[in-house]
Amino acid sequence: MYEQDYLDYLSLPAKLYNKIEENAVDLLVQLNIRSYPIDPMQIALSLGYELVPFSKMDKEAKRILVPKDVDGVSHYNPDRKTFVIYYRPDGMKERLRFTIGHEIGHIRMGHRGESELARRIADYYSAYLLAPTPWIGQAGCDDYTDVANAFFVSEPCAMRCFTRYENWCNIPFTKNYEKTLMSLLS
């Protein structure tokens, strides 16, 4: 997953946004997460997923599973009966957090393989999980730099999240899952 791709992100089919957001909120409720910044590595571990840096992979697994220039990849390991998230541990911490969230998104949304649509869904999932729209308002964020600081996401991700928040502020109603999300911080 390339975090910069999120900045260049193409829109998703409209029906997917609610499905992605509701899934992310269900996860936060399930794990009783009531504060930010959200720790995607702790989420993965709480779900029973294994986190393995690329440096700990054997050469054959790395050759098969890791395409060039990606920051993370996940798959179901039937021997261990769990999902394994492999990741590149170097670089910006915000990028690592986004990558782990992205892989959680692939798993939670039931993706069976890579596609452009699956990648975009996982990107949106990660951004929403790390900086949920209603929480941006509850955090008192006035711009994308506030989002980056409060939610510990990169500036490109924060820009997209703040734009999402500004658009959300113009919607005259609040969805049930958003109300649930807002009550978690109360």
C-alpha positions, 0 to 999 in steps of 0.5 A: 500500500502506498499512502501517497495513493490515498491523496490521489485517491479516486472516488469509490462507488457511493454504496461502499462508503457507508459499508466501510465506515460502519465496519470500522465503527463496529470494530471500534465498538467491538474493541471498546476504543474510546480515545485517539490516536488509535493504535492499529497495531494494538487493534490487529493484535486484539483481533488475533492477527500476527504482525511480522516485519518483512525482515522476519519473513523467510526469502521464499515467503517474501518472494511469493507474498511481497510485490515490489515497493509495498509497505504491507501485505496480509494473508490468512495462514491456515496453519496458524488459523489467523491472519498475518500482516507483514509490514515494512517497519522503517520510515515514518510512523504515520505511514506504518500506522496507515499501512497496518490500518490498510491491511486490517481494512483488506481483512475486515472487508473480506478481500480475497485478492488485490485489485484497484477497487480493493486497494481504494477500499482499504485506503479509505478504511484505514483513513476512517479507522485512524481519524473517524469523521465525527471524532475530528469534530469532537477533537476540535480540529480546525484544519488538516494540521490539527487532524494530523497532530490529534490522530497521528496521521500523515499530512496527505491523509489528514488533508483527505480526512479533513475534507471528508469532515468538511463535507460531512458537516454539510449533511443535515443528518447523522447516521446511527453508526456515527451517533454510536461513534460519537457516544464512544468519546462522551 
